Amino acid sequence: MMISVNGILTDDKEAVVSVYDHGFLYGLGLFETFRTYKKEPFLLPEHLRRLSEGCRELGIDYEPDLAHIQRLIDKLLGANNLEDAYVRYSVSAGIDVLGLPSGVYQKPTEIIYIKPLPPRDEKVYAQGKALQLLKLPRNTPEGLYRFKSFHYMNNILAKRELQQYAWAAGAEGLMLTEEGYVAEGIVSNLFFIKDNACYTPSLDTGILPGITRAYVLQLAQQQQIPTQGGLYRWEDLLEADEVFIVNSIQEIVPITTLFTPSGQSHTVGNGVVGPITRQLSDLYN
């Protein structure tokens, strides 16, 4: 695949970064994942806004050029013979001395990765998938709120735990906070519906302030569906009428089965995709 390294299209097998890049040394970097529709990056301004705000907090001198990034993505689609794609845009702190930073990083490394979109399993969107409760808790965020950072060990360990549950093949894993509140999935934000209102865990739980999460909240509010963020327990999901997860690649994915670490299962609602989940999915994009 062809990728972009500091604005230059490069074969991914030839792309390199310095061993002194602080993204490699200390995980000091941020990224955004999104997809394109008809070659247009979806919600790109929102993704770049979150990225630039995070870079300012980390002392990385970075301001995105929206038009330039859109042109690079278009070039990458053409170079890789893709109509639409999965895109990851990464900004690493860049090269500095060995040791913890003391100043502002003035030359960050920017990499745009691209690959074909994963196959869409229409059966999942029509019938729902499972959500597996994990024992591993969500760790606390790096700052006041969670960055979408290169530090991904919590998610990797969660994925390894998920693979231990034979009954949960194809499921998403759900992490709780140390206090036992529902947090987020391994690669998703969580929503549930109760009495025609839409609920999602508060950012105070330490979850990622997801771009798709915010977009879905906006869709719900436009449809005059009451929305609320708060502190919720696993039991709230067991009592929910509908449950769904969201991310920028998979969009809105209905959840119709809940699993505990012991393998106990619970059917959400009546086991079919609920009306509000369908309504929001129909409005997406």
N, C-alpha and C positions, 0 to 999 in steps of 0.2 A: 504493500500500500504506500501511496505517497502521503506524507504529512507535511505540516508547515513548522519550521523551526526559525523563530525570529523573523517571520515573514517570508522565508525562502522555502519553496517546495522541495522536499528532500525524500529520497527513498527511505522508508523506515528502517531498513537494514543497515543504512549508512549513517543514520542520525546518532549523535552522541551529545552528552553534556559533561561538563567538567566534574571531576571527583571533588572539587572544592565548591561546587554549587551548594548553597546552603539548603536548597530543597532536598538534595541527596543526603547531606550531612546531618541536618536537624529537622527535616520534614517541614521546612519553612516555605510553604507554597499553598496555593489555593487552586481550585478548578471548578468548572461548570460543565455539566452534561446536559445536552439538549438534542433535539432532532430537527430535521427539516421537513416541511410539507411543500411539495411542488418547488423544491429547491430553496425555499425561504426558511431561515432559522426561526423557530417558534419561540416567542417571548424573549428574543435575544437582548433587547434593551434592559429588561428586568434582570436577566442573568448577569449582564455586564455591570449593572448597578450594584448588585450584591458583591460581585467580585472586586470591584474598585473600592467599595466601602471596607471590605475585609483587608485589602492590601494596605489601605491607609492605617488601619489598626495595627498591622504587622510591621509597619515602617518600610513598605515596599513602594517605591516611587513608580506608580503605574496609573495611567489614565487611558481608558480604552478609546479606540477610534472605530466607531460603529461601522461606518461605511467601508473602511479598510478591512475590517474583520469579515464583513459580508462578502466582499470581493474575494478574499482568501478562501472562504468556504465554497464559493461558487467555483473557483479554480480547482479546488480539491475534488469537488463532485465530478467535474469534467475530467480531471487527470486520472480518477479512479473509476470512470465509467459508471457513476452512480446517479440515479435520479433523485433519491432521497437517502439520508444516512443518519447514523448515530455519530454525534460529534462530542468530543471532550476538548475543552479549551483550558489549558493549564498555564498558570503563571508562577514560576519559581523565583525565589529571592535573587538568585544569581550568584556569581562567584565572589567569595570573600575569604579572609584569612581563616585558618583553623582556630576555632574558639567562638564563644558566644558573641552575637552581634552587639555593637554599641551605638551604631548610627543608622542612617537610612540607606537602604539598598537602592542604588541609582541605576543599575543595569539589570533588570530582571530578565529571566529567560522565558519566552513565550512559545508554547508548543500547541498546535492544533492537531489532535488525533482524529481519525475518521475511519469508520468501518460500516459495512452494510447493516441495516436494521435487522434485529432478530426476527425470525418468522412470527407472525401474529397467529396465536392459537385462538381461533374464533370460538371454540368450545368453552374456553375459560371465560370469555366475555359474555357468553350466552348463559352459562350454567354456574359460573363462579369458581373460586379456588379455595384452598384451605389456608388458614393462618395458624402457625405453630407458636405457642407460648414458649419462650426460652428461659433457661435458668440464669444465663449470663445477664447481668444488669447493664443498662446503658451507662457509660461513664459520664462524668461531668464535662461540660464544654470547656474549651480552652480559654474563653473570655466570658463576658456577660452572657452572650448567646453563642451557639455553636457555629464555627466556621466550616465551610466545605473544604477541608484541608487535606494535605497529603497524609495526615495521621489517620490511618484507617484500620488499625489493629483491632479495635473493638468490633468493627463490622466483620473482619476476617474471622475472628474467633467465634462470632455469632454464626457465621456461615458454616464453620466446622461443626459447631454443636447441632445445627439444623440437620446436617447430613447424617447424624447419628440416629435420627428417628426414622425408622424404616417406613412407618405409616405416612410420613409427611413428604413423600416425593412430590416435587412440584409446588410445595407450599412456600409461602413467605414466612420468615421468622419475625417474631415480635419481642422486643426488649422492654422491660419495665425499668423504672428508676430504682435506685437503692431503697427508696421509701415505699416501693411497691406500686407506684402510679404507672399507668400505661404511657409509654413514650413513643416509640416509632418502630417501623420495620427495618430490616437490614438495609434495604434500598428504597424505602417508601415512607411516606407520611400516612397517618391513619385517620379515618373518619368513621362515625357511626350515626345512625338515624334512630331516634326514639320519639314517638308521638309526633311525627312529621317535622321535627326539628333536627338540625344538623350539628353534631358535636365533634370537636377535634382537640387533642391534647394541647395545652398551653405551651408557649415557648419557654415558660418558666420551668418546664420539666427538663430542659436542656436539649430539646430536639433541634434538628436543622430547620431554620425558617425557609421551608421549601417554596420554590417559585410556583410549582404546580399546586401546592397546598393553598397558596394565596390566590391563585387563579380560580380554583374550585370554590373557595369561600366567596369570591366575587360573583361567580356564576350563581351560587345559591342565593345570595342577597338580591341579585337582579331578578330572580324568580320568586322573591318574597318568601323564601324559606328561612325561618329563623336560624341563626348560627350562634354558636357559643364555644369558646375555648375554656378549658378548665383542667382540673385534676381528677382523673378518672381511674377506676380500678378494673381489673379483669372481669369482675362481676357485672360491671356496666355493659361490657360487650356481650356477656351471656344473656342479658336482658334486652339487648338492642333489637329493633325491628329489622335493621339493615346494617351491614358493615362493608366498607370498601377501603382500598388503599390507592395511593396515587404516586406517580413519579413522571418525570418528563419524557421517558421513553415508552412506558407501558400505558400512560394516561390514567384512566380510571378503571380499576380492576375490582369487580365484586368479590366479596368473601361470603361463602355460604357454609363453611365448616370451621370450627375452632377446635384445636387440639391442645391438651396440656402435656407437660413433659412425661407424664405416666402413660400417655396414649389415650386418655379419655377424650371422647369427641362430643361436640355439641353442634347442633344444626341451628344456623342463624335464621330467625324468622320461620318461614315454612320451607326453607331449603331452596328457594328460587330467588333470582335477582329481583330486588325490590323496586318499586315504582320511582322513588326519588333517585336511586342510583342510576336507573335507566334514563330518567329525565336529564340528569347532569351529564351523563355519558353522551346523550344525543346532542347536547349543546356544546360539548367540548370541541375546541378549534372550529 
